[in-house]
């Protein structure tokens, strides 16, 4: 997945809750924004960023190196790996992470105009990864009672929640993101717990302006 020129990664990184010693993976890390933000927020966690596109792997590694100059204690806990989420079982052992985060593409491959910029196209449309494949990878990677955190578009929220539930990832927290007080929600963040209890908390809406 490619880099999204938006606040989505920052919002998701702020939405995540982590504990000391947690191991976190950012699926489709893009430019590494989520990994860098999480490293700044939480001082004692390990973070892996997985990215398919070589151009973005280079950007993410460069961002980590640059940030390392100012915050070496944070950035040494970040590792950027090139790999395909669809081949996740050949890259990582099952249940090797406490937290999974990601902002998967929210448009189906045949939904609307495909951006001619490859990185943007992969970020927005299901060209390289589908929602179902993303959730299945999250379930494989996360430990029992670990969390899967996603930022997505509300128009596919029903599909997101049902896909999580089908994969035994129980939606536990949900927060809608509104550009302004009087606007409709344009994004939604969901935290699901692997084999968690069925208790959903709808958080106060996040208003950006």
C-alpha positions in Angstrom: 0.0 0.0 0.0 1.2 3.4 -0.8 1.5 6.7 1.0 -1.7 8.6 1.5 -1.2 12.4 1.4 -3.6 12.9 4.3 -3.8 12.9 8.1 -5.1 9.3 8.1 -1.8 7.7 9.4 -1.4 10.3 12.2 -5.0 9.8 13.3 -4.6 6.1 13.4 -1.4 6.3 15.3 -3.1 8.5 17.9 -6.0 6.1 18.2 -3.8 3.0 19.0 -3.3 2.0 22.6 -0.1 0.1 23.5 1.7 -1.2 26.6 5.3 -1.5 27.5 7.0 -4.3 25.6 4.3 -4.6 22.9 5.4 -5.6 19.4 3.6 -3.7 16.7 3.3 -4.2 13.0 2.2 -1.5 10.5 0.8 -3.3 7.4 1.4 -1.2 4.3 3.6 1.3 6.1 4.0 3.6 3.1 6.4 6.4 4.1 6.6 5.1 7.7 4.5 7.9 9.3 2.5 5.5 11.6 5.7 3.7 12.7 7.5 7.0 13.5 4.4 8.5 15.3 4.0 5.3 17.4 7.7 5.4 18.4 7.3 8.9 19.6 4.1 8.2 21.6 5.3 4.9 23.2 8.8 4.7 24.5 9.0 0.9 25.1 7.6 -0.8 22.1 9.0 -2.5 19.0 7.6 -1.5 15.6 7.8 -3.3 12.2 6.7 -1.5 9.1 5.8 -3.9 6.2 5.7 -2.4 2.7 5.3 -3.9 -0.8 6.5 -1.1 -3.0 10.3 -0.7 -3.2 10.1 3.1 -3.7 8.2 3.5 -0.5 10.4 1.1 1.4 13.3 3.4 0.5 11.4 6.5 1.6 10.3 4.9 4.9 13.9 3.7 5.7 15.2 7.2 4.8 12.6 8.8 7.1 13.6 6.5 10.0 17.3 7.3 9.4 16.6 11.0 9.3 14.5 10.9 12.5 17.2 8.7 14.1 19.6 11.7 14.1 17.2 13.6 16.5 15.7 10.7 18.4 18.0 7.7 18.3 16.3 6.1 21.3 13.0 6.0 19.4 14.0 5.1 15.9 16.3 2.2 16.8 13.1 0.3 17.7 11.7 0.6 14.1 12.4 -1.9 11.4 11.1 -1.5 7.8 10.7 -4.7 5.8 9.8 -5.2 2.2 7.2 -7.8 1.7 3.7 -8.7 0.4 0.9 -8.9 3.0 -0.7 -11.6 0.9 2.4 -13.8 1.6 2.5 -12.9 5.3 2.9 -16.5 6.4 6.2 -16.8 4.6 7.5 -13.6 6.4 6.4 -13.8 10.0 5.5 -16.5 12.5 1.8 -16.8 13.6 0.8 -14.6 16.6 4.2 -12.8 16.7 2.7 -9.3 17.3 0.6 -7.7 20.0 -0.8 -5.0 17.8 -1.6 -4.7 14.1 -2.3 -1.3 12.5 -3.0 -0.3 9.0 -5.0 1.9 6.6 -6.0 -0.5 3.8 -7.3 0.8 0.5 -11.0 1.5 0.9 -12.1 1.5 -2.8 -12.6 -1.7 -4.7 -10.5 -2.2 -7.8 -13.5 -1.4 -10.1 -14.8 1.5 -8.0 -14.2 4.8 -9.7 -11.2 6.2 -11.6 -7.8 4.7 -10.9 -5.1 7.3 -10.1 -2.3 7.2 -12.7 0.2 7.6 -9.9 1.0 4.0 -8.9 1.6 4.7 -5.2 -1.6 6.7 -4.9 -3.6 4.1 -6.9 -2.4 1.2 -4.6 -3.2 3.3 -1.5 -6.8 4.0 -2.5 -7.9 1.0 -4.6 -7.8 -2.7 -3.9 -5.1 -3.4 -6.5 -2.6 -5.2 -4.4 -4.6 -6.2 -1.3 -8.3 -6.6 -0.5 -10.0 -5.9 2.8 -10.5 -9.6 3.4 -6.9 -10.4 2.7 -5.8 -7.5 5.0 -8.0 -8.7 7.9 -6.9 -12.4 7.5 -3.3 -11.2 7.7 -4.0 -9.3 10.8 -5.7 -12.3 12.5 -2.6 -14.5 11.6 -0.1 -12.0 13.0 -1.8 -10.9 16.2 -1.7 -12.8 19.5 -4.8 -14.0 21.2 -6.5 -10.9 22.7 -4.2 -8.7 20.7 -5.6 -5.7 18.8 -6.1 -4.9 15.1 -6.5 -1.2 14.4 -7.8 0.2 11.1 -8.8 3.5 9.6 -11.3 3.2 6.8 -14.1 4.9 4.9 -17.5 4.8 6.6 -19.3 3.8 3.4 -17.7 0.3 3.8 -18.0 0.2 7.5 -20.6 -2.6 7.5 -18.3 -4.7 5.4 -15.3 -3.9 7.6 -17.1 -4.9 10.8 -18.5 -8.1 9.3 -15.2 -9.1 7.9 -13.5 -8.6 11.3 -16.2 -10.6 13.0 -16.0 -13.5 10.5 -12.3 -13.7 11.3 -12.9 -13.7 15.1 -11.6 -10.1 15.5 -14.3 -8.6 17.7 -14.8 -4.8 17.2 -14.3 -3.1 20.6 -13.8 0.6 19.9 -15.0 2.8 17.1 -14.5 6.5 16.4 -15.9 8.5 13.5 -13.7 11.3 12.1 -15.4 14.5 10.9 -13.7 17.4 9.0 -15.9 20.0 10.8 -18.7 20.0 13.4 -21.4 20.1 10.8 -20.0 17.7 8.3 -20.6 14.0 7.9 -18.0 11.5 8.9 -15.3 11.0 6.2 -13.3 8.3 8.0 -13.8 5.8 10.8 -11.3 4.1 13.1 -11.9 0.7 14.5 -10.1 -1.4 17.1 -10.8 -5.1 17.1 -9.6 -7.7 19.6 -8.8 -11.2 18.5 -11.2 -13.6 20.2 -12.5 -10.6 22.3 -15.8 -10.3 24.1 -18.7 -8.7 22.3 -18.7 -5.2 23.9 -18.5 -2.3 21.5 -17.6 1.2 22.7 -18.6 4.1 20.3 -16.2 6.9 21.2 -16.8 10.6 21.0 -16.5 11.8 17.4 -13.2 13.3 16.4 -13.7 16.8 14.8 -10.6 18.0 12.8 -11.5 21.7 12.7 
